[in-house]
């Protein structure tokens, strides 16, 4: 029975500007059907609606069209109605017709006889039967499915026999105990997995996993069943797993040995004599930090001596002479130097901040000369802070003398 739609009246209402909800309510159609009519008559454009209509005109079933277009089955029916397409399964089934179909199926009628008696398509009749949980007589495919379900239930639950009720995986089936005749109603999922037991004492036995008494066919719980399955799997694959583990361990040892051999080879290539102490080492140049510092200080001293040797040198310059020439006052901070600012620790003399020292006004590192015109008296602290930088143009009054409260000595006081 095909639904009759007055397309001309619907198009007239659309052109008059009537809202879509009002048009759908007036003509008893859905929003999808109304949009399909607009697309079919060029008022709107939707490629997915056109794609569904093309498939239906080519004879594709509604179920396949819904899958291809990623739409629901009801939407495909509405699109077909909007485009004026009649295809199998697009029939309207009333409650009275549904009751007649169910009665004919229970009386043993075939699918073909039901279609001829009701005037519906085969797909529509099959859909009604599937929704009611019924099966046509002579339906080989459904019979094979139920036969396989029966075999699986009786194989996993040997103490029970299948009666009826199977339609799909989520169906509720009835099974009967072979010993006491008790009938159990449960889901096919539980029955096919053997998750069923009976209250009769004959079927009580000991669980092979934990040893508890149970009425279930083999194991007392799902946990025991999983444990037994894991143990069987472990027994079956233990040789393979052990072999794979041994192979991985062998490869790991080979990689480790190759890495160690490569390290030893590179280490042997790097071994050389330390240029300071002559000891064999695999370090980059020197065998230790002590030798490296010793070589650095030696090179630094050699550089200093070379600069002094190439410059003009006054050999009569001494610390006492510079102290007398500078009146005992630091030329940088203006403090009075002290010869007694020193102490001895472990045989080593450690000078304090006010101990006198010779400073080169233009450092030797910057091309200065070791002459009287370039030498001046400075306290050890200022000399260390000045380092190789040029001397300040004016004496700094913020140094040791201000901190220690010292004053500059006059020439007569020296």
C-alpha positions in Angstrom: 0.0 0.0 0.0 1.7 3.2 -1.2 1.1 6.4 0.6 -0.6 9.0 -1.7 0.9 12.5 -1.5 -0.6 15.6 -3.2 2.5 17.1 -4.6 0.8 20.0 -6.4 -0.9 21.2 -3.2 2.3 21.0 -1.3 4.2 23.0 -3.9 1.4 25.6 -3.9 1.7 26.0 -0.2 5.5 26.2 -0.4 5.2 29.0 -3.0 2.7 30.9 -0.9 5.2 31.2 1.9 3.5 28.8 4.4 6.0 27.6 7.1 7.4 24.1 6.7 5.9 22.8 9.9 2.5 24.0 8.9 2.8 22.3 5.5 3.9 19.0 7.0 1.1 19.1 9.6 -1.5 20.0 7.0 -0.6 17.2 4.6 0.4 14.6 7.2 4.0 14.2 6.0 7.4 14.5 7.7 10.0 17.2 7.4 12.3 14.8 5.4 9.6 14.1 2.9 8.8 17.8 2.5 12.5 18.5 1.9 12.7 15.6 -0.6 9.8 17.1 -2.6 11.5 20.5 -2.6 14.8 19.0 -3.9 12.9 16.9 -6.5 11.2 20.1 -7.9 14.4 22.2 -7.8 13.3 24.5 -4.9 16.2 23.3 -2.7 19.5 21.5 -3.4 20.8 18.6 -1.4 23.3 16.1 -3.0 22.7 13.4 -0.4 18.9 13.4 -1.1 19.6 13.1 -4.9 22.1 10.3 -4.2 19.5 8.3 -2.3 16.9 8.9 -5.0 19.3 7.7 -7.7 20.1 4.5 -5.8 16.4 3.8 -5.2 15.6 4.3 -8.9 18.4 1.9 -9.8 16.7 -0.8 -7.7 18.9 -0.7 -4.6 17.0 -1.8 -1.5 16.2 0.7 1.2 18.5 -1.0 3.7 21.5 -0.7 1.3 20.6 2.8 0.4 20.6 3.8 4.1 24.0 2.2 4.6 25.5 3.9 1.6 24.1 7.4 2.3 24.7 7.1 6.1 21.0 7.8 6.8 18.3 6.0 8.8 15.9 3.6 7.2 12.9 5.9 7.9 14.7 8.8 6.2 15.3 6.7 3.1 11.5 5.8 3.1 10.7 9.5 3.4 13.1 10.5 0.6 11.6 7.8 -1.7 8.1 9.2 -0.9 9.1 12.7 -1.7 10.6 11.7 -5.0 7.6 9.6 -5.9 9.6 6.3 -5.9 7.9 3.0 -5.1 10.3 0.3 -3.9 10.0 -2.9 -1.9 9.4 -2.4 1.7 8.0 1.2 1.5 4.6 0.1 2.6 2.4 1.4 5.4 1.4 -1.4 7.8 -1.6 -0.9 10.1 -2.1 -2.7 13.4 -4.8 -4.8 11.9 -2.5 -5.9 9.0 0.3 -6.6 11.5 -2.1 -8.9 13.6 -3.1 -10.8 10.4 0.5 -11.3 9.4 1.4 -12.7 12.8 -1.6 -15.0 12.8 -0.7 -16.4 9.3 2.9 -16.9 10.4 1.8 -18.9 13.5 -0.6 -21.0 11.4 2.4 -22.1 9.2 2.0 -19.9 6.2 5.1 -19.2 4.1 6.4 -15.8 3.2 5.1 -15.9 -0.3 1.6 -16.8 0.8 1.6 -14.0 3.4 2.7 -11.5 0.8 -0.1 -12.6 -1.7 -2.7 -12.5 1.0 -1.8 -9.0 2.4 -0.6 -7.3 -0.8 2.6 -6.2 0.9 6.1 -6.6 -0.3 8.3 -9.4 0.8 10.7 -7.1 2.7 7.8 -5.5 4.6 6.4 -8.9 5.6 9.8 -10.1 6.7 10.3 -6.9 8.8 7.0 -7.4 10.6 7.9 -11.0 11.3 11.3 -10.0 12.6 9.8 -7.3 14.9 7.3 -9.9 16.3 10.1 -12.5 16.8 8.4 -15.0 14.5 9.8 -17.2 11.8 8.2 -18.4 8.5 7.9 -22.0 7.8 10.5 -23.1 5.2 12.8 -20.2 6.0 16.0 -22.2 5.5 18.4 -19.5 6.6 16.6 -18.9 9.9 16.3 -22.6 10.3 20.1 -23.0 9.8 20.7 -20.2 12.4 18.5 -21.8 14.9 20.0 -25.2 14.2 23.5 -23.8 14.9 22.3 -22.1 18.0 20.8 -25.3 19.3 24.0 -27.2 18.6 26.1 -24.6 20.4 23.8 -24.5 23.5 23.7 -28.3 23.8 27.5 -28.6 23.3 28.4 -26.0 25.9 25.6 -27.1 28.3 25.5 -30.9 27.9 23.0 -31.3 30.7 20.3 -29.3 28.9 18.4 -29.5 25.6 17.2 -26.5 23.5 13.5 -26.0 23.1 12.7 -22.8 21.3 12.9 -19.0 21.3 16.0 -18.2 19.3 15.7 -15.4 16.8 19.0 -13.5 17.1 21.9 -13.1 19.5 19.9 -11.1 22.0 16.9 -13.5 22.0 15.5 -15.2 25.1 15.5 -19.0 24.8 14.0 -21.9 26.7 16.1 -24.9 27.6 15.2 -28.0 29.6 17.2 -30.1 32.0 17.8 -33.6 30.8 17.7 -35.1 34.3 14.9 -33.4 36.2 13.0 -31.8 33.3 13.1 -28.3 34.7 12.7 -25.6 32.1 15.0 -22.6 32.2 14.4 -19.2 30.5 17.5 -17.2 29.9 19.3 -15.2 27.2 21.0 -17.0 24.3 24.3 -15.4 25.3 24.3 -17.1 28.7 22.9 -20.4 27.4 25.5 -20.6 24.5 28.4 -20.0 27.0 27.1 -22.8 29.3 26.3 -20.3 32.1 23.4 -22.3 33.4 22.8 -24.8 36.2 20.0 -26.9 37.7 18.8 -27.4 41.3 18.6 -31.2 41.0 21.3 -33.0 43.1 22.5 -35.2 40.3 24.2 -32.3 38.4 26.1 -31.1 41.5 29.8 -31.6 40.9 33.2 -30.3 41.9 34.7 -27.3 40.0 37.9 -28.5 38.4 39.6 -25.1 39.0 38.9 -24.3 42.7 37.2 -27.5 44.0 34.0 -25.9 45.1 30.7 -27.8 44.6 28.5 -26.3 41.9 25.4 -26.9 39.8 26.9 -25.3 36.7 27.9 -27.6 33.9 31.7 -27.4 34.5 33.0 -24.4 36.4 31.5 -22.7 39.5 32.0 -19.2 38.2 33.2 -17.1 35.2 36.5 -16.4 37.0 37.3 -20.1 37.3 36.4 -20.6 33.6 38.7 -17.7 32.6 41.5 -19.1 34.8 41.1 -22.6 33.2 41.1 -21.0 29.7 44.3 -19.0 30.5 46.0 -22.1 31.9 45.2 -24.1 28.8 46.4 -21.4 26.6 49.6 -21.1 28.7 50.2 -24.9 28.4 49.6 -24.8 24.7 51.9 -21.9 23.9 54.6 -22.4 26.6 57.2 -23.9 24.3 56.7 -21.2 21.7 56.9 -18.4 24.4 60.0 -19.9 25.9 61.6 -20.2 22.5 60.8 -16.6 21.6 62.0 -15.5 25.0 65.3 -17.3 24.6 65.7 -15.9 21.1 65.2 -12.3 22.4 67.6 -12.9 25.2 70.2 -14.2 22.7 69.8 -11.2 20.5 70.1 -8.9 23.5 73.3 -10.5 24.6 74.8 -10.2 21.1 73.9 -6.5 21.0 75.5 -6.0 24.4 78.7 -7.9 23.5 78.9 -5.9 20.2 78.5 -2.6 22.1 81.2 -3.5 24.7 83.6 -4.6 21.9 83.1 -1.4 20.1 83.7 0.6 23.2 86.9 -1.4 23.9 88.1 -0.8 20.3 87.5 2.9 20.5 89.2 3.1 23.9 92.2 1.2 22.6 92.5 3.6 19.7 92.4 6.6 22.1 95.1 5.3 24.5 98.2 7.6 24.4 100.8 9.0 26.7 100.0 12.0 28.8 102.3 14.9 27.7 102.9 16.0 31.3 103.6 12.9 33.3 103.9 10.3 30.6 101.2 8.0 32.0 99.1 6.0 29.5 95.5 7.3 29.3 92.4 7.1 27.1 91.3 10.7 27.9 91.4 13.3 25.2 94.8 14.9 26.0 95.9 14.7 29.6 95.5 11.9 32.1 93.9 14.0 34.8 92.8 17.6 35.7 96.0 18.0 37.7 98.1 17.5 34.6 95.8 19.8 32.6 96.1 22.6 35.2 99.8 22.1 35.4 100.2 22.4 31.7 97.9 25.5 31.6 99.9 27.3 34.3 103.2 26.4 32.6 102.0 27.8 29.3 100.7 30.9 31.0 104.0 31.4 32.8 105.9 30.8 29.6 103.8 33.4 27.8 104.4 35.9 30.6 108.1 35.3 30.6 108.2 35.6 26.8 106.5 39.0 26.9 108.9 40.2 29.6 111.9 38.9 27.6 110.8 40.7 24.5 110.0 44.0 26.3 112.3 46.5 27.9 113.0 45.3 31.4 114.6 47.1 34.4 116.3 44.4 36.4 116.6 46.7 39.5 112.8 46.8 40.1 112.0 45.1 43.4 109.0 45.2 45.6 110.8 47.1 48.4 112.0 49.7 45.8 108.5 50.1 44.4 107.2 50.4 48.0 109.6 53.2 48.8 108.9 54.9 45.6 105.1 54.8 46.2 105.5 55.9 49.8 103.7 52.7 51.0 100.4 53.8 49.6 98.2 52.0 47.0 97.9 54.1 43.9 94.4 52.7 43.2 92.5 53.0 46.4 94.9 55.2 48.5 95.2 52.8 51.5 98.4 52.2 53.4 99.9 48.8 52.6 101.0 46.6 55.5 103.9 44.2 55.3 102.6 42.3 58.3 99.2 41.5 56.6 100.1 37.9 56.1 99.9 34.5 57.9 101.4 31.1 57.5 99.4 27.9 57.1 101.0 24.5 56.7 104.3 26.1 55.6 102.6 28.3 53.1 102.5 32.1 53.5 99.1 33.6 52.7 99.0 37.4 52.0 96.1 39.6 53.1 94.2 42.3 51.2 96.6 45.1 52.3 99.9 43.4 51.6 102.0 45.4 49.0 102.5 44.2 45.4 103.8 45.5 42.1 101.2 46.4 39.5 101.8 47.3 35.9 99.8 50.4 35.0 99.5 49.1 31.4 99.3 45.3 31.8 101.9 43.2 30.2 99.1 41.3 28.5 98.2 44.6 26.7 101.8 45.4 25.7 103.0 47.2 28.8 106.7 47.2 29.8 108.4 46.1 33.1 109.9 49.5 33.7 109.8 52.2 36.4 107.5 54.3 34.4 104.9 51.4 34.1 105.3 50.0 37.7 103.3 51.3 40.7 102.6 50.1 44.2 99.1 48.5 44.8 97.6 46.5 47.6 97.0 42.9 46.9 93.2 43.2 46.7 93.3 46.1 44.2 95.9 44.4 42.1 93.8 41.2 42.0 90.6 43.1 41.1 92.4 45.2 38.4 93.8 42.0 36.8 94.8 42.9 33.1 92.5 45.9 32.8 94.0 49.5 32.4 94.5 51.4 35.6 91.8 54.0 36.5 92.8 57.7 35.7 92.0 58.8 39.3 92.6 57.0 42.7 89.4 55.5 44.0 88.5 56.8 47.5 86.0 54.1 48.1 88.5 51.3 48.7 90.5 49.8 51.6 91.4 53.2 53.2 87.8 54.3 53.7 86.8 50.9 55.0 89.8 50.6 57.3 89.8 54.2 58.3 93.4 54.7 57.0 94.9 58.0 55.7 97.6 58.6 53.1 101.1 58.9 54.5 103.2 62.0 53.8 106.7 61.6 52.4 108.1 62.6 55.8 106.3 59.8 57.6 107.8 57.0 55.4 
